Amino acid sequence: MLSYIRQCVSDGTQVSRFNTLAAGILGAPAHFFFYFIFKYGFHLPYENLFLRLIATVLCVAVLLKSSLPGFIQTRFTFFWHFTIIFVLPFVFTVNLIMNNFHELWLYWEIFMLFVLIAFVPNWLMFAFDLFLGVTGAVVFYFLSTPRVELKPEFNIPLYLLVLVFTIVAGYVFSYSNKRGIMAMERNNALKSLAAGIAHEMRNPLGQIRYNLESIQDELPLYHADRNFPTISGGGIERIYEKVARGQIAVNRGIQVIEMILEEVRGDVPEKNGFTYLSASAITRKAVDEYGYESNEERQRVHFFEDDDFVFRGVETMYVFVLFNLVMNALYFLRSFPDGRIDIRLKRGESVNSVTVRDTGPGVAKENLEKLFDPFFTSGRKGGTGLGLAYCKRVMNSFGGDIVCRSVQCEFTEFIMTFPLVSESDIADFETDLYAQYRELFSVKRILHVDDDPENLVLIARYLLPLSVALDQVHGGTEAMEMIESRPYDLVLLNLDLSVIDGYELAFRMREKGVFLPVVAYTRKSSTLLKGRAEKSGIQALLPMPVVLSELLAALAGAIRTKPGSLENFLAGKTALVADDSAINRMAVKNILQRGGLTVMEAKNGQEAIDTLENHSCDLLLIDIQMPVLDGLEATRRIRAAKRDYRDIPIICLSGDCDRETIRRAMASGMNDYLVKPVDSKVLLQKIVGLL
């Protein structure tokens, strides 16, 4: 019931731009002139100039929404409903009662009901607004002096019947008209969405193709009877970079799809996944990871990170908001060769902010207030119109907002505001983090290698509350001596060490047969260097400045999956992969076999159950949408079966990220849910956790 009421309030409090125009253009002059028409034209016994003037002013204020004071604009929904309650049911019913139910006002009351239905399309909110307006009119009547003596001479039951039928008929017509309009809008939106997806995906797909072609150019000519010539060091480095850029483009494409699906479904971000983030670190990461079409594009983006602050949110959501703003700005700067984009952080007394400002063509004044409407696009061909609406919802979910300021032919700037985070909130968050990781890090010995004194102090402050044994050295040579002289559980290092850098240090460790988990951090693009770092024996690479939550998560992941531990732990275990796509099975099988698992395959849910009947398996990875028997029903049957395999751990691997689908999957008995394409590290860590 509460959910239904909330939905009714949401539906009934939507403010349409066309409704505000109609209320302003029709309501303001009507209330003003009808006072004189009724009083001096029809000589009705009661008219109130004061009420008419208030109604006129309210209608004009609604029409000039963008010029209202900020505190009213932020609460415009309440102001709008106050206006329609006052202008329609209150004023009309006051005149009906005070004119002793005059025949003319009986007609106008019916007219008022039709207009109110048009403005408030939800029956519950309509009833609420009508009740408040009529009740207010009745109170007004009893407070009036001298009080009008009421002697209604019309057929009250017959008139009430007409009123009830008017309301019912009004909502029937409103509903049928709304359904027709929604169908047309949905059709147009789907066309726009299809074109938009195609347009948005061309960019990451084009980057993938370009990087694959670049890798192919670096590879030597193949001949069956000849040895391969050695690829130069620079060539290897370029291959690593192109692979990294291809992976970024893949992730970008996935994010585009997820953003569009979330906006179409109207999903509200869940706050249980929120964490505290450094605005500087995450913005730097976004700027580095964005899929620029050229180095010239990259040079246009300037990030000023000297006023860092902490906010509470979700990293991927914030990064994608920034991607949208940068993407739009770069698009409009194409015809402005000297244009640039400045991203600035600012700490404030009431809110903190991130501003993205471009010196492009600007936005027309009439489009400013519509920028964040779903499916609205301003001058950009092929866009979905979903990006800025998504940005608005994300920022609102963070407890903040996003607004746009622009002057045509000068600049456009989007200002993202974030609520202040108190020191006590951060302290509580850090306390919870330490409690979460304290058991894992107890009695662990960590070697920290860095030649920057500030980093040495920062890491010590982060790790010492965990009661770890922390040794700190300044260079690679000293680090190798320490590693050879005493046992360590993990090495944490600055990738950009002088003399012997992090790559070389990790390589020397492996060369000497020391297979310790290694976590590194860098001021360069951690995403572009990730592949090379992993090949060097580094389990995780973090961007700088290092953030506590990211650091502890990376260290914990490295300790849990230290080199050789996965293979040793998973050796002898058997996984069953059920998916109707041979390509998907092959991709998952490759990940599992690299982790040391033996893999069996099934094409649908029924084959998976048959396999479990005849073979011993330690784990089931299953898709949802499959022929014969889908993943949900197969899971239910497995959990209901009175066989040994009923308790087998089950991970769902699906391309569907809808929350309701995930809820149904978990309710069917699955242990975990991952969205395809899956990250190999995440998948293996999930498997280790379940087994």
N, C-alpha and C positions, 0 to 999 in steps of 0.2 A: 504493500500500500504506500509506504513512504517513497519507494522507488518510483511508483506511478505518479505520485504528487510532484516529486522533483522533476519528472519528465514534463508534466503539465506546466509547471512554472517555467521550465526552460522553453517549451514551445510557445507559451503565451506571452513571454517577455521579450521575444525577438523584436528588434527595432528595424523595420524596413525603411530604406531610404525613400521609397515611393510613398510610404505612409506618412513620413514626416513632411514630405513635400505637399501631399494632399491636405494634411492637417493645417499647415501654414498658409497655403495659397487659398484654400476654401474657408477654413475656420476663422481666420483673422478678419477678413472683410465681412463675412456672414454675421458674426456676432456683433460687430460694430454697427452695420447698417440695419440689421433686423431690429435692433433696439428702437430706432426711429420709425421703421415701417410698422411695427406692432403697436407702438405707443401713439404715433400721430397718424398712421394710415388706417389701422384697424381699430384704434382707440380701445385696446385691451385694458382692463382695470389695473393690471400689474406689469411693470417692467422695472428692472434694476440696472441703472447705468454702471454702477460700481462693479457688479458681477460681470457684466458684459465687457467692461474694460479689462478686468483681470483675465477673462477668457481670451480676449484679443491679444494681450501681451504674451500669454503663455503660448499661443499659436505662433506668434512672430518669433519667440525665443526658440521654439522647436525648429522653425524654418532656418534660423541662423545658428544652428547647432555648433558649427566650427568656431563661432565667435564667442561662445559662452565661456565663463570663467572655468579654469581647469578643474576645480573641485566639483563643478556641475557636470562637466564632460565625462569625468571618471565615474560618475554615478548617473549617467544619462538615462539608463533603463528605468530607474526609480522616478526621475523627473518626467519621463515620457508617460509613464502610467499615472502619475499624479495629474498630468495635463489632461489626458483623455478622460479620466474619472471626473475631473472638475468641469471640463468643457462639454462633455456629453451627458452622462446620467445625472450629475448634480444640477447643472444649470437648467437642463430640460425639465427635470422633475420639480425643481423649485418653481419654475414658471407654470407647470401643470397644476401644482397644488395651490399656489398663490392666486391663480386665475380661476379657482373653484372648478377645476376640471373642464375648462372651456373646450368646446368642440375642436377648435383649431389646434390647441395644444395636445389633445388626444391623438390627433393625426401625427403631430411632430414627435410624440413619444414613440410611436411605431417606427417612424423614420430613424430616430436616434438608435433604436435597437439594431436596425440593419447596419448602420454605420459602425456601431460598436462591435458587431460581429466581424465586420470587414477588418477592423483594426486589431481585434483580439481573437485569433483563429482557434484558440483552445477553449473548450466549454467551461472548464473549471476556473480558469483565469477570467473568462467572460462573466461567470456568475459572481466571482469575487469582486471584480470591478463594478459590476452593476449593483451589487449589494452595498458596497461602500458609498457609491454615488447616491443611491436612493435613500439610504440611511442618513447620509449627510443632509439631504434635502428635507427629510422629515424633521431632523433636529433643527435645521434652519427655520422651518415653519413654526415650531413650538417656541423658538427664541424670538420670533418676530413680534413687534408691537406697532400698532394694534394687530392682534391676531385675526386673520381672515376667517369668517364663519363659513365652514364648508357645507354646501348643500348640493352634492352631486346629483345630476338629473339624468345621467346616462345609465344604460343597462350594464351594471358592473360585471355580472357573470359572463355576459356575452362579450364584453370588451376584454376580459381576462382570457377568454378562449381565443380571441383574435391575437392577443399578445403572445400566448403560448405557441400558437401555430406559427406566428411570425418568427419566433426564435427558432423553432424546429425547422421551418422551411429555410430560414436564413442559413442555418448550419448545414442543411442538406446541400443547398446550392453552393455554399462556401467550400464544403468538402469535395464535391464533384469538380468544381472549378480548380481547387487546389491540386487534386489528383491529376487533372489534365495538364495543368501548368508544370507540376513536378515531373510528369512523364516527358514533356517537351524539354524541360531543363535537363533532365537526366540524359536524354538522348543527345542534346547539344553538349552536355558536360562530358559524356563518354567519348564523343567525337574529338572534343578538345583534349581530353585525357589521353586518348590513343595517339594523337598527333604529338602531344607533349612528351609522352614517354619515349616515342621514337626519337624525338629531337634531343631529349636529355641523355638518352643512352648512346647516341652517336658519338658524343664526346669521349666517354670512357672506352667505348669499343674502338674508336679511332686511335686512342692512346695505346691500347693493347696491341692493335695491329702494327702501329709504328714501332713499338718497342720490340715486338717479335721480329720484325724486319731488320731492326738494328742489330739484334742478337745474331740473326742469320748472317749479316754482313761481317760480323766479327769472327764467325766460325771458319776454320780452314776448309779448303776444297777437299772433298772426300774421294778417295780412290781405293779400291779393294786391295791393290797390290803395293800400296805405298804407306809409309808411316806418316802419321799426322804431324805437320810442323807445329812447333811450340807457339802457343798464343802469348803475346807479350803481356807484361804486367799491366800495362795501361789497358790492353784489350780485355783482360780478365776483370779489371775494375769497372770498365764500361758495361760489361755483361751483367755484373752484379747490380749496377745502377739501373739498367734497363729492366732486369727482372723485378727489382723493387718498384720501379715506376709502373710496371704492368700489374703488380699486386695491388698497388694503390688504386689504379684505375678499376680493377675488379671490385675492390671494397667500395669505391665511389659509386659504381653502378648498383651494387647491392643496397647502398644507403639511399640512392635515388628511388629505387623500387619500394623500400620500406617506408620512406617519407611519404610517397604518394599513397600507398595503401593505408597508412595511419591517418592521413588527412581525409581520404575518402570514407573510411570507417568512422572517423571522428573519435578515435581513441584518446582517452585522457591519460597522460603519463602517470605511472604509478610511483608514488613517492617513497615506497619501501626500497627502491633501488637507488635513491639519491645518496650522494656522498659529498664531502667537502673538497673543493677543487681550487687550485691556484689559477687565477685568471691569466697570469703571465705565461705559465707553463703550458696550459692547454691552448691558449691562443697562438703561441709560438708553434706548437705542434700542428695546429690547423693550417697555419700559413705555410709551413714546410710541406705538409702532405697534400695540399691542394693540387689538382691535376692541371697545371698550367700548360697551355698549348705551345708556348715557346719561352725561351729565356727572357725575351723582351717583356712578355707578360709578367714574369716573376719580378723583374726589376721595377715594375710599376707599383708593387705592393710594399709599403713601408710600415713596419711595426715598431711602436715606441712602448717598451715594456718596463719603464722605470717607476710606475706607480701601481705595483701589484696589490691585489686584494684577494680574499677568499670568498667563494660563494658556494651555495649548496645546490647541486643539480646532478645531471647525468652527462658524462664526458661526450659520448657519441652524439647526443642531442644538441649540445652546445656547438660542437665542431660542425655539425651539419647546418646549423643556423648561420654560422660564419661562412661556410661554403656557399650558401645561398646568396648572402650579401656580396661576397667577393665575386661570385659568378655573374650576378646581375651587373655589378659595377664594371667588370671587365667587358661585358657585352656592350654596354653603352659607351665605353671609352674607345671603342674601335675606330670611331670617326674623330677622336680627339688625340692626336699623336703625342701631345705634351701632357695629357691627363695623367693623374696619379691617384692612388688609393692610400689613405693614411688610417691606420688602426691605432687608437690610443686608449689607454686605461686611465681611469680617474677615480680616486677615493674621495668620497663626499661625506658630509655630516649626516645626511638623512638616507642617501642611497649611494651605491657605487655604480660605475657605468663603464661600458665599452662602446666607443664610437667608431663607426666605419664611415669615412668621408671620402667621396670621390669628386674630382673637379671635372665632371662630365656635363651632359646637356641639362641636367636638372629634371624635375617633375612638374608638370602643369599643376597649378593651384587647385583646379577642379578635380584632379585625380588623387590628391594627397590623402584625403580621408577615406578613399576607396581602396588604397593600396593593399590593405590587409584583408580584404574581402576574398573568400574562396572563389577561384576561377576568374578573378579579375587580372588582366594583364595591361600594362601601360607601355605601349610602343615596342614590345618585344615579340617578334614573330616566332611562332613555334613553341612558346612556353606554355606550361600547364596552368599558370596562374595559381598554383598551389603553394609555391615556395614561401611567400611572405605570410600567407595565412598560417602555415605550419610554424613559421618563426614566432608569430604572435602567440600561438597556443603553447609553444615550448616555454617562452619567456614568462607567460602567465603561470604556467605550472611551476616555474622556479620561484614564484612569488614576486616577480618583477614585471617588466613591460618592455615593449619596443615601440618607438615612435620615429617618424620621419620628418626631417626639416629639409627644405629645398628652395633654391632660387634658380629659376630657369637661366641657362647659359652661364651659371656660376658654379654651383655645387649641389650635391645631395648628400645628406648624412643620416645614417640610421643610428639611433642611440638606444642601446640596450641597458636597462637599469636593473640592478640587483639589490635586494634588501640587505642591510648590514648584518654581518655575522658577529656576534659578541665573542669576546675572548673566552667566556665561560662555556659557550657552545662548542668552540674548537677544543677546549680542554676536555670536555666531556667526550667528544668524538675521539680524541687521541687516547683517552683512558679506555674506551671500549675497544679501540684497535689493539692496544697493548694487551688487554685481557684476552682478546681473540688469538693472539699469536704467542703469548708468553710461554705456554707449554711446549710449543714446537721449537722455540729458540732457546729454551733452558739448556744449560750446559753445552751450548754450541760455541765453537771458537771460529771467529771470522777474521780474515786478514783484509784490511782496507789499504789500497794503494792509490795515492794521489799526491801530486806535488803542489797543490793549491791549498794554502793554510785555511782558507774560509770553508772549503769543502770538508776538510778534516774535522773542523769544529762542528759543522752542521751534521755530518754523519754520526759523529760521536754523540751529539745531543739526541739524535733519532734512535740510536741503538742501545745506549747504555741503560735506559729504563727497562729493557728486556732481560737484563742481567746476563748478557752474552759476554764471553771473553773476547775483547776487541783489541787487536794489534794493528797499529797504523804505521806505514812506511811511506817514503817519499818517491821511490823509483823502482823500476823493474828489476835491476840487479839485486837490490836489497830484498825485494819481494821473493826472488828465487831462493836466496839464502835462507829466508824465514820458512819457506815452504819445505825446503829440504831438511830443515832442522827440527821442525815440530809439526804435529798433525793439525789440519784445519778441516772444518766442515764446509767452508765456502770462501771464495775470494771475491771481493767487491773492488772494482777499479774504475779509474777515469780512463776512458778510451783514448783521450788526447794527451796521454803522458808524453813528456819530452824524453829524448834519447831512445828509450825502449817503449813504444806505444802499447796500448792494450791488446791489439792484434798479435803483436810479436810476443808479448808476455804469455798470452793464452796458448800460442803455438809452441813456445819453449816448454810450457808445462806438459803439454801432450807428448812432445818429443822425448821428455824425460820419464814418461809413463805416469805422470801425475794427473789423474782424471777427477779433478775437483769441480764442483759447480762454480761457474763464473757468471757474475752479473756486472754489467758495465753501464756507465752513463756518459753522455756526450752533449756538447753544445751544438753540434752539427745536426743534420736531419737524421734522427734515430730511425725513421722508417726507411729511408734510402740505404742506410748502412746495416739494416737488420740482417739481410741475407749473408753478407760478408762476415758479420760478427758471428752468426750461428755456425758458419763453416769453419771459423777459427776456434770453435769450442766454447763460445759465449752463449749461455742459455737465455739471457734476457738483456735488452738494451733499452735504457730509459733516457728520456729527454731531460735537459736541465732547464730551469732549476729543479732539483730532485724534490718530489713531494712525498711526504711520509707514507700515505696510503699506498701509492704506487710502489715505493721502495719495499715496504714490508710484503706486499703481494708478490713482487718479483722474487725477493729472497726466499719466501716460503715456497713458491712454485719451483725454484731451482733446487732447493733442499729436497723437496718431495720427489723430484724427477731428475736427480743427479745422474751424470753420465753412467750408462750401464745399468741403472737401477730399474728402468722400465723393462728392458729386455730380460733382466734376471727375474723380475717379479712376474711378468706376463708369460714367460716361457712355459710351455706345457698347457696353457689355457686355450680354450676353443671358443670362438665367437661365431654366432650364426647371423648372417646379414640377409634380411628379407626386404627386397625391393623389386618392383617390376621393371625397372630401368637397368639394363646391363651396364651402361656407363656409370651410373651411380654406384652399383655394386662394385665395379672395378675400382672406382676412386676410393671407396671406403675400405675395400680389401687391401689396397696398397698401403693405406695408413696403418691398418691393423697389423699387417705382416711386418712392416718396418718397426712396429712396437714389439714384435716377438710373438704375436698371437697366431694360432692356427685358425683358418677361416673356412666356414662352410656357407653355402649360398642357397637362397630360396627365392622364387619369383612372386610369391603371394603369401597371404596369411595361412592358407590351408597347407601349403608346402612347408611352411615354417613349423606348424604343429606336427605334421608327419615326420619331419626331420628330428624334432625333439622326442618323438615317440621312440625313434630307433637309434638315436645317438646321444651321447652325453655332451652337453654344451654348458659353458660357464656364463655366457652372456648372449643376449639377443638384441640386435639393432634392427629396428623395423620402421618402414615407411607407413604412412596412414592410408593414402589413396592407392589401392591395388585391386586388380580384378579378383574374381572368385571369392576372396575373403579379405576385407580391409584390415588395417593394423589395429584399429580400435576393437573390433569384434574378436580378432585373433587374440588380443591381450586379455579380453574378458574371459574367453574360453580357457586360456592358459591358467589364469588365476583361479578359475572355478574348477579346474580339473583336479581330481584326486590322484595326482601323479607326482613323482619327485621333482619334475621340472616346474611345478606351479610357482615356486619361489625364485625362479631365475631372474636376475636383474635385467630390466628391459629399458633401453634408451630409444626414444623416438627420434628419427631423423626425417624431417619433413620440410618442404618448401613453404608451408603455410605458417605465417607468424601471427595469425589472428588469435587474440587472447581467449576467445571462447573455444577455439579448437584446442589450444594448449590446456585449458581447464578440463575439457572433455577427455583429452589424452591422459592427464594425470588421474582423473576420476576413474578411468578404465583400469588402472593398475600399473601404469608405467612409472618408472623410477625417475626418469629425467627426460628432457625435451631439448633438442638442438635443431636450429634452423639451417637447412642446406643453402649454400655449400658450407660444410663444417670446417672449422679451424682444427688442423691435425693435433696441435698441442692441447687444445681445450678438450677434444674428444678423448685423447689418451689419459688426460688427468681425470676426466669424469669416470672412465673405465677403472682406473686405479682406485678412485674413491669408492666405487661400488663393489669392487672385488676385494 
